[in-house]
């Protein structure tokens, strides 16, 4: 990763105070195979989604966010969101959260979370027409 410095602590900061409800992950039938699920891929995924699908997307609202003096927010990848969920209190993040990782040509990974325990990631259509899917902006440090 380009920001990695040996012997330095690194991680993700979640903007739990700025969760955004947005129905669209991005656009259907594009990008397939160009987003990844691993930790460290969320920023590049976000940039790819914005470049192809624009900013009226879950990735776009994170990418355009200026919050607490920072403007380098992005939509976390599937594995980044799983880690975030494991460390945050369920009352801080409660709902269904988009990730920046595609599952198929017309579906993306979503992390469901509630206060009843860990829920496994699932998929939703990239252009979703109902429900309260959220984007949780994160940034690296």
C-alpha positions as CSV (number, residue, x, y, z in Angstrom):
1,X,0.0,0.0,0.0
2,X,1.4,3.4,-0.9
3,X,0.9,4.9,2.6
4,X,2.5,2.0,4.5
5,X,5.4,2.9,6.7
6,X,7.0,0.0,8.6
7,X,6.6,0.2,12.4
8,X,3.8,2.8,12.2
9,X,0.3,2.1,13.4
10,X,-2.3,2.2,10.5
11,X,-6.0,1.7,10.4
12,X,-9.4,3.1,9.3
13,X,-11.5,5.9,10.9
14,X,-15.3,5.6,10.3
15,X,-17.4,8.7,10.1
16,X,-20.1,7.2,12.3
17,X,-21.6,10.7,12.7
18,X,-22.1,11.1,9.0
19,X,-23.9,7.9,7.8
20,X,-25.7,8.6,4.5
21,X,-28.8,6.8,3.2
22,X,-28.4,6.2,-0.5
23,X,-30.2,3.6,-2.7
24,X,-27.7,3.3,-5.5
25,X,-24.4,1.5,-5.2
26,X,-23.4,2.6,-8.7
27,X,-24.5,1.5,-12.1
28,X,-25.4,-1.9,-13.5
29,X,-23.3,-4.0,-15.9
30,X,-20.1,-2.0,-15.6
31,X,-16.9,-2.5,-13.6
32,X,-17.4,-6.2,-13.3
33,X,-14.2,-7.6,-12.0
34,X,-12.6,-4.2,-11.4
35,X,-13.4,-3.9,-7.7
36,X,-11.9,-6.0,-4.9
37,X,-12.9,-7.2,-1.5
38,X,-9.6,-7.1,0.5
39,X,-8.5,-4.7,3.2
40,X,-6.7,-1.8,1.5
41,X,-8.8,-1.8,-1.7
42,X,-11.7,0.4,-0.7
43,X,-10.1,3.7,-1.8
44,X,-9.2,2.4,-5.3
45,X,-12.7,0.8,-5.6
46,X,-14.3,4.1,-4.7
47,X,-12.3,6.0,-7.3
48,X,-13.2,3.4,-10.0
49,X,-16.9,3.6,-9.1
50,X,-16.9,7.4,-9.2
51,X,-15.0,7.5,-12.5
52,X,-17.4,5.1,-14.2
53,X,-20.8,5.8,-12.4
54,X,-20.5,9.3,-11.1
55,X,-21.0,10.8,-7.7
56,X,-24.8,10.1,-7.2
57,X,-23.7,6.7,-5.8
58,X,-22.7,5.3,-2.4
59,X,-19.0,5.6,-3.4
60,X,-19.6,9.2,-4.7
61,X,-21.2,10.5,-1.5
62,X,-18.2,9.2,0.5
63,X,-15.7,10.5,-2.1
64,X,-17.2,14.0,-2.1
65,X,-17.5,14.2,1.7
66,X,-15.7,16.9,3.6
67,X,-16.1,16.1,7.3
68,X,-14.2,17.1,10.4
69,X,-11.6,18.9,8.2
70,X,-10.9,15.9,6.0
71,X,-11.8,15.2,2.4
72,X,-10.2,11.8,1.8
73,X,-13.2,9.6,2.7
74,X,-14.1,6.5,0.7
75,X,-16.6,3.6,0.7
76,X,-14.9,0.6,2.4
77,X,-14.4,-2.7,0.7
78,X,-16.2,-5.9,1.9
79,X,-13.4,-7.0,4.2
80,X,-12.8,-3.4,5.5
81,X,-16.5,-3.1,6.4
82,X,-16.5,-6.5,8.1
83,X,-13.6,-5.3,10.3
84,X,-15.3,-2.0,11.0
85,X,-18.5,-3.8,12.1
86,X,-16.5,-6.1,14.4
87,X,-15.0,-3.1,16.3
88,X,-17.9,-0.6,16.4
89,X,-20.8,-0.7,18.8
90,X,-24.0,-1.9,17.1
91,X,-25.7,1.4,18.2
92,X,-23.1,3.4,16.2
93,X,-23.7,1.4,13.0
94,X,-27.1,-0.2,12.7
95,X,-28.6,-1.1,9.3
96,X,-27.4,-2.3,5.9
97,X,-24.2,-0.8,4.6
98,X,-22.9,-0.8,1.1
99,X,-19.3,-1.8,0.5
100,X,-17.3,-0.8,-2.5
101,X,-17.0,-4.4,-3.6
102,X,-18.9,-5.9,-6.4
103,X,-20.4,-9.4,-6.1
104,X,-21.6,-9.7,-9.7
105,X,-22.3,-7.6,-12.8
106,X,-25.5,-6.3,-11.2
107,X,-24.9,-6.8,-7.5
108,X,-22.7,-5.5,-4.7
109,X,-21.7,-6.7,-1.3
110,X,-23.7,-5.2,1.7
111,X,-22.8,-5.6,5.4
112,X,-26.0,-6.0,7.4
113,X,-25.6,-5.1,11.1
114,X,-27.9,-5.0,14.1
115,X,-27.7,-5.4,17.8
116,X,-28.4,-9.1,17.8
117,X,-24.9,-10.2,16.7
118,X,-22.7,-10.4,13.7
119,X,-24.5,-10.8,10.4
120,X,-22.7,-12.2,7.3
121,X,-22.3,-10.0,4.3
122,X,-25.0,-10.4,1.7
123,X,-25.7,-8.9,-1.8
124,X,-28.1,-6.3,-3.2
125,X,-28.7,-5.0,-6.7
126,X,-26.4,-2.2,-7.6
127,X,-29.3,0.0,-8.5
128,X,-31.6,-0.7,-5.5
129,X,-35.1,0.7,-5.5
130,X,-36.2,0.5,-1.9
131,X,-35.0,0.2,1.7
132,X,-32.5,2.2,3.8
133,X,-29.1,1.1,2.5
134,X,-26.4,3.3,4.0
135,X,-22.9,4.4,3.1
136,X,-20.4,4.7,5.9
137,X,-17.5,6.9,4.9
138,X,-14.1,5.8,6.1
139,X,-10.6,7.2,5.8
140,X,-7.1,5.7,6.3
141,X,-4.5,6.9,8.8
